[in-house]
Amino acid sequence: MKPLRYLLLGLLTLVPASAATNLKDILSVEGVRDNQLLGYGLVVGLKGTGDRQQTLFSAQSLANVLKRMGVTVSATLITVKNTAAVLVTADLPPFAEPGMRIDVTAASIGDAATLQGGLLIMTSLRAADGQVYAVAQGAVITGGFIVGTVKTVNHPTVGRIPEGGLVEKPAPSVAPVTIVRLQLHQMDFGTASQVADAVNKKFSGPGAELAHALNGTVITVKIPPAYLSRTVEFIAALERLTVDPERPSKIVVNERTGTIVMGKNVHVAPVAILHGDLTVEVQALAVAVPAPVEVPGAAAPNVVLPVAKVVTTDEKLKNVILKEGATIEDLVRALNAIGSTPRDIIAILEDLRAAGALDCELEVI
């Protein structure tokens, strides 16, 4: 087990407890979002690394493409190793207009070895409503490669086509008309109340509040009469407002990697922790066994038998006492001083939560 100082990602001491943040960093405008696109296509031009004969749909797709071009051929008669069937994905940004370029990703769905050097032919990209919003085509750039038959680097069956998608239909974005609905990225009633207060302080007149927090996520804002014809300027002004978001105390533990991420201002209730260790060691012993046949002058051979010798060592309990007002930083330093491993820290944190001694949320991933 590596020392704790190498596996603990660290205390978040660089971020002040209170820091002004622009609204654009903690919320978004309802209706202004990306839309995911999906399509099925073919990558051609591979150097014998495409789908094999057992992948039937790639041959059928190629036959359909050739048929649209006036070439009729049976899919069962095609044996082409430079073609691979792929699924193509892309994100359509809000307010995207026809003619805009977007990045696309192609991933093999057959048994192709690599997409390196391939060319994606024209592929329709559809949204969840089934309509085509973009088409994709271009050279596939992979982040990996294959060396012979013994070494594969990264994932050569997935590649990207920078600006390989062409928007054909405007994105289904909803522009605010009289009311703007703001959505916090993380639900928090205190932060939602601060956002409403900041908007009212900036734009509301006497006796008329334009912003109201509906819950811990959504804040509704009435567009002032002076901005009804300038909604873009009003939203830009909203995004420039600043608040001090209330960040809940939280500890994240990854048991698979032994990683712990925590905030410095997390407090621990007065508690005593006892830490001990028990080591069990099993050793094999060499036992002399006489030869099965008596031979004059022959010595008995030594044979290693599976006889176990159990040795136990029990260390003294190591005591850690935390006084009132102690933080997680104090706890980590104390546990590190007695030689605790990251696994020990994880177990201790879970026990502290069960005992009600942690003033924060503990999330195990």
C-alpha positions in Angstrom: 0.0 0.0 0.0 1.4 3.4 -1.0 1.7 6.1 1.6 -1.4 8.2 2.2 0.2 11.4 0.9 0.4 9.8 -2.6 -3.1 8.5 -2.9 -5.1 11.2 -1.2 -6.1 13.7 -3.9 -6.0 16.4 -1.4 -7.7 19.0 0.6 -9.4 21.7 -1.4 -7.6 24.6 0.3 -7.1 26.7 -2.8 -10.8 27.7 -3.1 -12.0 30.3 -0.5 -15.0 29.4 1.6 -16.8 32.4 0.0 -16.1 33.5 -3.6 -18.3 35.6 -5.9 -19.3 33.5 -8.9 -21.0 34.7 -12.1 -24.5 33.3 -12.7 -23.4 31.9 -16.1 -21.1 29.5 -14.2 -23.7 28.0 -11.9 -27.0 28.0 -14.0 -28.4 27.8 -17.5 -31.4 29.2 -19.3 -34.2 26.7 -19.7 -34.6 25.7 -23.4 -31.0 26.7 -24.3 -29.2 23.3 -24.4 -27.5 20.9 -26.7 -29.4 18.2 -28.6 -27.8 14.8 -29.1 -27.7 13.4 -32.7 -27.3 9.8 -33.8 -26.8 8.1 -37.2 -25.7 4.9 -38.9 -23.1 4.9 -41.6 -20.1 3.2 -43.3 -16.4 3.9 -43.1 -14.6 3.0 -46.3 -11.0 3.0 -47.4 -9.7 0.8 -44.6 -6.6 -1.3 -45.4 -8.1 -4.7 -44.9 -9.0 -3.9 -41.3 -12.8 -3.6 -41.8 -15.7 -5.9 -40.9 -15.3 -9.5 -41.8 -17.8 -11.7 -43.6 -19.6 -12.6 -40.4 -20.8 -9.0 -39.9 -23.7 -9.1 -42.3 -25.2 -5.6 -41.9 -22.1 -3.9 -43.2 -22.3 -5.8 -46.5 -26.0 -5.1 -46.7 -25.5 -1.4 -46.1 -22.8 -1.3 -48.8 -25.1 -3.0 -51.2 -27.9 -0.4 -50.5 -25.4 2.5 -51.1 -24.3 1.0 -54.4 -28.0 0.5 -55.4 -28.7 4.2 -54.9 -25.9 4.9 -57.3 -27.2 2.6 -60.0 -25.0 -0.5 -59.2 -27.0 -3.6 -58.3 -25.2 -6.3 -56.4 -26.3 -9.0 -53.9 -25.1 -8.5 -50.4 -24.3 -12.2 -50.1 -21.8 -11.9 -52.9 -19.8 -9.0 -51.4 -16.5 -9.8 -49.6 -15.0 -6.4 -48.8 -12.5 -6.0 -46.0 -12.1 -2.2 -46.3 -15.5 -1.3 -45.0 -16.8 -1.0 -41.4 -20.3 -0.2 -40.1 -20.3 2.6 -37.5 -22.6 4.5 -35.3 -22.1 8.3 -35.6 -22.9 10.7 -32.7 -22.7 14.5 -32.4 -24.0 17.3 -30.2 -26.1 20.0 -31.9 -25.5 23.3 -30.0 -28.4 25.6 -29.2 -29.5 28.0 -31.9 -27.4 26.2 -34.5 -28.3 27.4 -38.0 -28.0 25.6 -41.3 -24.4 25.7 -42.6 -22.7 25.5 -39.2 -20.0 22.8 -38.7 -20.0 20.4 -35.8 -17.6 17.7 -34.6 -18.8 14.1 -34.9 -17.6 10.8 -33.5 -17.7 7.4 -35.3 -17.6 4.1 -33.4 -17.4 0.6 -35.0 -20.3 -1.7 -34.2 -19.0 -4.7 -36.1 -15.7 -6.6 -35.8 -13.4 -4.2 -37.6 -9.9 -4.1 -36.2 -9.3 -0.4 -36.7 -10.8 2.7 -38.3 -7.5 4.3 -39.0 -7.2 5.9 -42.4 -11.0 5.4 -43.1 -13.5 7.8 -44.7 -17.0 8.2 -43.4 -19.4 8.5 -46.3 -22.5 10.8 -46.0 -24.5 9.9 -42.9 -27.8 11.4 -41.8 -27.8 12.4 -38.1 -31.2 12.4 -36.3 -32.5 13.7 -33.0 -34.9 12.1 -30.6 -37.8 13.3 -32.6 -36.6 11.3 -35.6 -35.9 14.3 -37.8 -32.6 14.8 -39.6 -30.7 17.9 -38.3 -27.3 17.3 -39.8 -25.2 15.1 -42.1 -21.7 13.9 -41.5 -18.9 13.0 -43.8 -15.1 13.1 -43.8 -11.8 11.4 -42.8 -11.8 9.6 -39.5 -9.0 10.5 -37.1 -8.3 7.8 -34.5 -6.5 8.2 -31.2 -5.0 4.7 -31.3 -3.3 2.2 -33.6 -2.4 -1.5 -34.0 1.1 -2.8 -34.3 1.0 -6.1 -36.1 -1.1 -8.6 -34.2 0.5 -8.3 -30.8 0.0 -4.7 -29.6 -3.0 -2.3 -29.6 -2.6 1.3 -28.4 -5.7 3.1 -27.1 -9.0 2.5 -28.9 -8.5 2.4 -32.7 -12.2 1.4 -33.3 -13.4 4.9 -32.3 -12.5 8.1 -34.2 -13.5 11.7 -34.5 -14.1 13.9 -37.6 -13.4 17.5 -36.6 -16.1 19.8 -38.2 -17.3 16.7 -40.1 -21.0 17.4 -39.5 -23.0 20.0 -41.4 -26.1 21.4 -39.9 -29.1 21.1 -42.2 -31.9 22.2 -40.0 -32.1 24.8 -37.2 -31.8 23.5 -33.6 -35.1 23.2 -31.7 -34.1 25.9 -29.1 -36.7 27.9 -27.3 -35.9 31.6 -27.0 -37.5 33.4 -23.9 -40.2 35.9 -24.7 -41.6 37.5 -21.5 -40.2 35.1 -18.8 -36.8 33.6 -18.4 -36.5 30.4 -16.4 -33.1 29.9 -14.9 -32.0 26.4 -13.8 -29.2 25.8 -11.3 -26.7 23.1 -12.2 -26.8 21.8 -8.6 -30.0 22.0 -6.5 -29.6 24.3 -3.5 -32.4 26.4 -1.9 -29.9 28.9 -0.4 -28.2 29.6 -3.7 -31.6 29.8 -5.5 -32.7 32.5 -3.0 -29.5 34.4 -3.5 -29.9 34.4 -7.3 -33.5 35.8 -7.0 -32.3 38.5 -4.6 -29.4 39.5 -6.9 -31.8 39.8 -9.9 -34.3 41.8 -7.9 -31.7 44.1 -6.5 -30.4 44.8 -10.0 -33.6 45.0 -12.1 -36.7 45.3 -9.9 -38.3 48.6 -9.1 -39.9 49.6 -5.9 -42.7 47.2 -4.8 -42.3 44.9 -7.8 -40.1 41.8 -7.7 -39.2 40.3 -11.1 -37.5 37.2 -9.8 -38.9 34.3 -7.7 -37.3 31.1 -6.7 -39.8 28.3 -7.4 -37.7 25.6 -5.7 -34.0 24.8 -5.2 -33.3 24.6 -8.9 -35.6 26.9 -10.9 -35.8 30.7 -10.7 -38.3 32.6 -12.9 -37.5 36.1 -14.0 -39.9 38.5 -15.8 -38.2 40.4 -18.5 -38.4 44.2 -17.7 -40.4 46.3 -20.2 -37.2 48.1 -21.3 -35.7 44.7 -22.4 -38.7 43.1 -24.1 -37.2 43.8 -27.5 -33.7 43.0 -26.3 -33.9 39.6 -24.6 -30.3 38.7 -25.6 -28.9 41.8 -23.8 -31.1 41.0 -20.8 -29.9 37.4 -20.5 -26.3 38.6 -20.9 -26.8 41.1 -18.1 -28.2 38.3 -15.9 -25.2 36.0 -16.6 -22.9 38.8 -15.4 -24.5 39.1 -12.0 -22.5 37.5 -9.1 -23.5 35.5 -6.0 -21.8 33.5 -3.3 -23.1 30.0 -3.9 -23.6 27.9 -0.8 -21.5 24.8 -1.3 -22.5 21.8 0.9 -19.7 20.1 2.8 -19.0 16.7 1.2 -16.5 13.9 1.2 -16.2 11.7 -1.9 -14.6 8.2 -1.4 -13.5 5.9 -4.2 -13.0 2.5 -2.7 -11.7 0.9 -5.9 -8.7 3.3 -6.2 -8.4 4.2 -2.5 -8.9 7.9 -3.3 -10.5 10.4 -1.0 -11.5 14.0 -2.0 -12.7 16.3 0.8 -13.1 20.0 1.7 -11.0 21.7 4.3 -13.9 23.2 6.2 -15.6 19.9 7.0 -15.8 19.6 10.8 -15.7 16.4 12.9 -17.5 16.1 16.2 -15.5 15.3 19.3 -14.6 11.6 19.0 -11.9 9.1 19.9 -10.6 6.6 17.3 -8.7 3.4 18.2 -6.5 2.0 15.5 -4.8 -1.4 15.7 -3.3 -4.0 13.3 -3.0 -7.8 13.3 -0.7 -9.6 10.9 -0.9 -13.3 10.1 2.0 -15.0 8.3 1.9 -18.6 7.0 5.3 -20.2 6.3 6.2 -23.6 4.7 8.6 -25.8 6.6 11.2 -28.2 5.2 10.8 -31.7 6.8 13.3 -34.6 6.3 11.6 -37.7 5.1 13.5 -41.1 4.9 13.9 -42.7 1.5 11.2 -45.2 0.6 13.9 -47.8 -0.3 16.9 -48.5 2.0 20.0 -48.0 -0.1 23.4 -48.5 1.6 25.2 -45.2 2.0 22.2 -43.1 0.7 21.0 -40.1 2.8 17.4 -39.4 3.4 16.2 -36.6 1.0 14.7 -33.4 2.3 11.1 -32.8 1.1 9.1 -29.6 1.6 5.7 -30.5 3.0 2.7 -28.2 3.3 3.0 -27.8 7.0 1.9 -24.3 8.1 3.5 -22.3 10.8 1.3 -19.4 11.9 2.9 -16.3 13.3 0.7 -13.5 14.6 1.8 -10.0 15.6 -0.6 -7.7 17.4 0.4 -4.0 17.5 -0.7 -1.7 20.3 -3.8 0.3 19.8 -3.0 3.8 18.5 -5.1 6.5 19.9 -6.2 9.6 18.1 -8.2 12.2 20.0 -9.9 15.1 18.1 -11.0 18.1 20.1 -14.2 20.1 19.5 -14.0 22.1 16.3 -11.6 19.8 14.6 -11.7 19.6 10.8 -11.1 16.9 8.3 -7.6 18.3 7.8 -6.8 17.7 11.4 -8.2 14.2 11.1 -6.1 13.4 8.0 -2.9 14.7 9.7 -3.5 12.7 12.8 -4.3 9.4 10.9 -1.3 9.9 8.7 0.9 10.4 11.8 -0.1 6.9 13.1 0.6 5.3 9.7 -3.0 4.7 8.5 -3.4 3.7 4.9 -6.1 5.0 2.5 -8.2 1.9 3.1 -8.0 2.6 6.8 -9.1 6.2 6.2 -12.1 5.0 4.1 -13.2 2.6 6.8 -12.8 5.2 9.6 -14.8 7.8 7.6 -17.6 5.4 7.1 -17.6 4.5 10.8 -17.6 8.2 11.7 -20.7 8.8 9.5 -22.4 5.8 11.1 -21.6 7.3 14.5 -23.0 10.8 13.5 -19.6 12.4 14.0 -19.3 13.9 10.5 -20.9 17.2 9.7 -21.1 16.6 6.0 -22.3 14.2 3.4 -20.2 11.1 2.6 -20.5 9.7 -0.9 -18.9 6.4 -1.8 -18.4 5.7 -5.5 
